[in-house]
Amino acid sequence: MREDFDALAAIGATPEGGVNRPSLGEAHLAARAWFIERAAAAGLETRVDPAGNHSAILPGGGPTLLLGSHLDSVPDGGRYDGALGVVAALHVLLAVQSTGVEPPVTLEAIDFTDEEGTLVGLLGSEALAGKLQSESLQAPRGGREALLAGLERAGLREEELVLARRDPASLHAYLELHIEQGPRLVESGTQIGVVTGIVGARSFSLAFRGRAGHAGTTPMGARRDAGLAAAAFVVAANELVVRDFPDCVATVGDLRFEPGAFNVVPGSARVAVEFRSLESAQLDALESALLREADTAAAAYALGVEATPVGRWEPTPLDPGVQAAIERAAAGLGLSSAPLPSGAGHDAQALAAVVPSGMIFVPSTGGVSHDAREHTPWEDCANGANTLLRAALDYAAVGP
Ligand SMILES: [Zn+2]
């Protein structure tokens, strides 16, 4: 498993030690090709569905137990996020295959398309779950042009993406191994995290509209500077969350001024804001409060502001039966485990709506993720893979 993990980490490797594999870019497509070749060489069946999800399959006596994660990364991301789960899933199949015994369910290791949202976010898993909305394709987070270019590179057709939907009756469960991406397991000295649920997230694009002007001849008092309002919003949003929403997080991850030059007062400014919580009611309250802050910032500089919703993911509780199987698996291996929520989004949140789903977390050194410094000691990676194997066999036998 380690050899395969290292081989994969070399695809799209960055000088800093991470990987740069944005969804449906050349490096991502190369990683997916590696996965299919590796599976085929081991005698597993392979499949690529209309949403580009790549699978290795070990046929068994019942519906499909999906084991998955993703091979795409954020730009200049780490080598563990997603890839660990796919390699571990593949090795669960190889371990079962090596026994020569037909499993009671069909085992499928799956690499979902565009988990990270470079293009749309959870594109492959939502398509498989039958939840892919045409609005998210029409106004994708990464822009329409990038989506169309990516689909073309991958040989996918937009109108066929929804054909990836699977009949829920054909699915037994979904299990995913992933790094925690936060500090809690390391801080508590726990080896395995049993994920209880995934936070919901919403994102908005805010457009502050003012008036562009000559930077030398427009008096300070006569300006309608969109950049000022955007900057005021960035600071106010942060203060709001720290003060009134201690269980939430909000982030302005992108800020663009138009036309964008030293000598022009910004005529418009675009702000990308995203916020997360485990509770829907908190998301509602935070959304209203943030949009009020945007109005206040715009009014303070005599501007207009438009808010466009870009993404919306509801908080997702994970299946108690699958959680119990993960707990038993860890205990059977003599590993310590603890329940914890996920602050990051995952494909499991799309699948949980149609099939019992669960996630296993392993410690992230320093809680670092989405960065080349992302690291999990190999012993923890192996612990996670063994827990995945045991939990999969346990849940396959016990059933829902
Ligand atoms: Zn991930």
Residues whose N, C-alpha, C, O or C-beta is under 5 A from the ligand:
A	BS01	ZN	D81 G82
